[in-house]
């Protein structure tokens, strides 16, 4: 068996992870104003018709088509304003001045915008052809009473909540945020704000995880930095599993002598896999502690972000009750540069998508692609995805490009 054969394929790893995402959070009822980016726990049903009555989309004139067919100029019989409840008498052979949002009389067949009319001494001349139903907003055109407006498992955006405001809804049932416990392992790590000593590095991974998890709407339990001590790591895992729905660690999943994560997990729970045929991100562990799922991210910062984005993000969304797949745009583009690639692992190189003057999609890398080069991510707007068995790529070849979704924007 080859060394690469010991690695789980990326697609199989993702499938296994999502297969375990079966637990949904509890439901709570919140003010509509507090529901931005929360996930609907039940379908939202419209209690009313929107609009609740036929109304004018323009300032202009309400007409009967039969009146207009008899004469090109119609006298004005009255006016209708927005909010008006009593409509004026409307004799045959006349029109009504009407304002935007005002109720349209039942017998009106069209509203003609004032820019398509002329005022004469005897009435209003209509200067353009008139189509039936033009410029009328009809009852229930936007939302019908008792219709499903937003399904279960939908992340609520500002436009969605604005739509709910037109329905008069003041409360929404949503899922409670997923609880995620995180910690980093490693004697070399120190928190931001601490003066570095020889051999130490800042724990940027935990900082980044906090941002990513907040962006996904999670409730984060930050357990800090755990030294490379088996008993301390064991206590941290037990505490995290007791407090959270999901545990995420950074570091400690490679094959070093001081990487205790694997042996602690084998003792406390179960590891489904801990090596994936992907680059960056080969040392990625997935399993559970008691009933709590666990994801062990690599220690290199780029590897941690890439594995979180590609594997942990869909897991969190599913566990949070989100039923829509995150937006993933797979495009074909010509690479402007040579790309180094060894067969055996699916490669997620960081790139910038460009459009030529002729409209052709092209892509270039963001420079060095090492898993420690954080600039390769901060300058990127997409992944260049090179297939597992593909080797070096020459400038001018077509490659698959995946634009970043909102998590990395």
N, C-alpha and C positions, 0 to 999 in steps of 0.2 A: 504493500500500500504506500502511495506517495505521500509526502508531507502535506501537499495541498488537499489530498483526499480526506484528511482529518478535519478540514474546515467545513462548516455548514454553508451551503449556498445562501446568498443573501435573500432570495425569494422565499426559501424554506424557513429561514430564521424569522422573517417578517410574518409569515403565515402562522408559525408556531406562537409567536408573541400575541398576535391578534386573537388567536383561538382561545387564549386564557383571559381575554378582557371581557368578562361576562357580568361583573358586578357593576350596577349603576348606583349612583349616590342617592341620598334621600331628597325629598321634595320640600320646598319652602315657597311661601307666597310673599312676593315683594311688590312694592310700589313700582309701577311701570317706569318711573323716572330712575329707579335703581337697577334696572335690568339690562343695561348695556353690556353686551358680550356674554350674557348669561344664556343658558341652554334651556329651551322649553321642555317642560316635563309632561305636558299634555297639549293636545291640539288647541289652538286658539280659534274660537268660533265668533263670528260677527254677531253682535246682539241687535244690530240695526242695518237698514239699507243705507249705503253711502253712494251718491247723495241721497238724502231722504225725500227729495222731490225733484221734478224736472226744473232745471235752472239754466240761466243764460251763461254761456262761456265768453261773451263779448258785450261791450257797450254797443248798442245798436237799436234794431227795430224788429219786433215780433210781427210776423205776417202769416196770413193764410195764403197758400199758393193760388187758390181759386180767385181771391181778390186781385192778386197781382196779374193774373192772366187776363183780367178784364180791363185793367187800366195801368199805365206805367207809373202814375203818380198817386200816392195814397195819403190822405189827410191823417194827422196824428190825433188819435182819440183820447190819449191819456199817457201817463207815465207809471212805470213799475220800478221800485228801488229794492236793493238787497235788504232783506229783513222785513219786507212789507207782507202783511198777512191778508189784507183785503185787496182784491184786484179790481181795477176800474171796469166799467161797462165797455164793451168792445163791439160797436156796430159793424155790420157787414160793409166792406168797401173801405175800411180804414186800417191803420197799423197802430202799434203801441210802442212808444219809446221805452226801452228796457236797459237796465244796467247789469254789469257783470255780477253773477250770483243771485240775481233776482228771480223769483219764481216765474216760470213760463206758463201761461194759460194753457189749459188742456187742448183747446182748438188750434193753438199755434202750431204751424208745421215747419217753421224755420225761423232763425234769427239772422238778420243781415247786419254785419258789422258796419259801423257808421262810416268807415273809410270807403265803403262801396256804395255810398249814397250821396245825393245832392239835395240841399234844402231849397225849395222853390216857394213862391208866394202861395201856392195852393196845397202844398204838402211835400212829401218825400219822394224823390225820383230814385229808382234803384238802377244802378249803372252797370251791374255785373250779373251774369246768370246766377240763379238761386237753385240750390239743391235741397231736396227734402231732408229734414232733420239737421241741417247744418247749424253748428254753433249752439247746439242744445246738449246739456249734460243730463242724461236720463236717470231716473230713479234706479238705484242699485247698480249703476254702471261700474263703479269702483269696487264695491263690496255688497254682496247680497246677504240679507238677514239669514242667519243659521248656516251660512257657508263657512267652510274651514279656510281660514286666512293664512295661518302659519302652522305647519305640522309639528309633531313631537320631534325633539332632537335637533332643533334648528338654533344656531347661535344668533342672538338678537342684535341687529345692527341699528344704527341711527335711523336709516330710512324705514326699517320695519317698525321701530317704536313710534316713529312719526305717524305711520299708518294706523297703529293701534290708538294713537291719540285721537284720530278722526273718528274712531269708533266709540270714544268716550270711556275706554278701558283704563281703570286706575290701578289694577293689580294683575299680576301674571304669576302662574305657577311655574317655577323653574327648578332645575336640579341644584342642590347644594354643591359648592366647589369640591373637587377632588382633593383629598389630603395627601400631600406628598412630603415625605421626610428625606432630607439629603444630608450627606456628610462626605468629607474628603478624607483619604487616608494617606499618610506619608510623613516621616520625620522631617523631610526637607521643606515642608509647606509652612508658610506663615500667612496670617491674615493681612489684608490691605491695611496700610497705616502703620505697620510694624517695620522697624528698621531691619534691613536684611543683614544677616551674618554670613560668613563664608559657607558655601554649600547650600544656602537656602534660596527658595523661590517663592513668589507670591502665589496664593491659592486663587488664581484667576478662574479656574473651572467652576468653583462653587459660586463665585460672583456671577458668572455667565448663566449657570443653571437657575439661580434666583430670578434673573431677568426673563429667561425663557419660560419658566413655570408661571411667573406672574402674567406674562403675555398670553399664556394659555388659560388664564383664569383660575389657577390652582391656589389652594391654601397651603403655603409652604411652611414646613417645620424644619428649621435649620439647626442641625446638631453640631455644626462646626467642623473642626479638624480633629481627626482621631489619630494618635500616634501608631506606629507600626508595632503594636502590642496585641497579641492574640486575645487576651482577656478583655482589654478595652474595646477592641473591635467587636467581640461577642456581645458585650453589654450594649454597645451602640446599636447593633442589629436588633437585639431584643426590644430595646426602647423604641426604635423606629417602627418595627413591625406592630408594636402595641398601639402606637399613636396614629398610624397612617394607613391609607389604602394602597400606597405604592412607595417603595423605598428605592432611591437612586443614590449610588455612590460614584465617586470619581477616583480612579487609581486603584491599585491593589488587585487587578485582575490579569496581570501578565504572569510571567513564570519566574520572577525573582525569588530569592531565598526569603525575603522579608514580606512577601505578598501573601497575607494570611486570609484574604477574603474567601478564596476558594475552599480552604479547609474548614473555615468557620461555617460557611454555607452548607457544606456537606454534613456538618454536625447538627446544625439547627434546622435545616430545611432540605431543599433539593435544587440542583443545578440542571436545567434542561440542556444548555449548551454554553460554551464560553470561548469559542473561536468561530469567526465568520470569514468567509472568503470575500472580503471587501477591503478596500483601501481608500482612505485611512479608516481605521477602526477594527482591525482584526481581533484584538482582545476585548470582546464584548461578552458579558455574562448575563444570562437570563435564568431566573428560577423563582423560588418562593421561600419565604420564612413563615412557617405555620400557614395561615391563609392569606398572607400579604405577598403580593408580587414584588419582584426585585429586578432591577436593571443595574448592572455594573458597567460604567463607562470607562473607556481607556483614560490614562492620565495625560496624554498629550492633548493640548487644548483644541486643536483642529479636529482630531479624532473624536473628542468628546462632543463637539458641536455637531459634526456630521452624523454620528450615530444617534444622537438625540433627535436631530431633525428627521432622519430617515426611518428610525425604528421606534423611538420613545414617543415622539409626537403623535403618530397614529394610534398608539396604545392609549395615551392619555385622553385623546379625543373620544375614543370608543368607550373607555371607562367612565368618562364624564357624561355619557349619554348622547354625544353628538353623532348623528346618523349620516351626515354628509361627509364625503371624502374631502380632505384639504385640497385646495386648488393646485393641481400639478399640470404644468404645460410642457409636454414633450415635443420639442421642435427639432427639425433637422437643420444644421448649419454647417458651413464650410469653415474648417479651422484655418486661421491665418498663420499658425506657427506649427512646428513639429511638436508632437507630444510623446514623451517617454512613457512606455507602458510595457510591463512584463506579463505574459499570459498567466492565468491562474486565479486572479481575483478581480471582481467588479470594482472599477476605479471611479471615484467621484472627485474629479479634478475641479478646481475652482476657476471660474472664467467670467468674462464680460461679453455680453451679446451685443453685436453691432449690426447696423443696417446700412448697406451701401446706397449710393445715390440711385441705383437701378432697382432698389428694393430687395436685394438678396441678403439673406441672413448669414452673418459670419460671426465667428467667436474667436477670442484669444484668451490665453491664460492670464492669471494675475501674478505671474512670476513664479518663484520657487514654490514647489508643492509639498514640501516636507510637512509632516503632521505637527511640527512645532512652530511653523511659520504662520502666525496669526494674521499677518497682513494679507495672506492669500485669501482669507475670508472677508476681511473688512473692505477690501476693494472689489469683491465679486458681487454679481447679481444673478448668478446661475451656477449650476453644476454641469460640467462636461462629463457625461456618463459613457465610459468606455467598457465594452462588453468583456466578460470574464476571460474569454479565450483570445481576445484581441491583443496584438503586440503593438510595437511602435506605430504612431500615426504620422503621416507626412502632411505638411501644409498643403491645403487644397482638397483633402479628403473630407467626406461628410461624416459628421458625428451627431450623436443625440445630445440635446441640451435641455435641461430642466430649469426653468426660471424659479427663483426663490418665491415661496408664498409669503403671506403676511408675517410669519414668525421671524423671518430674517430681514424684514424691511424696516 
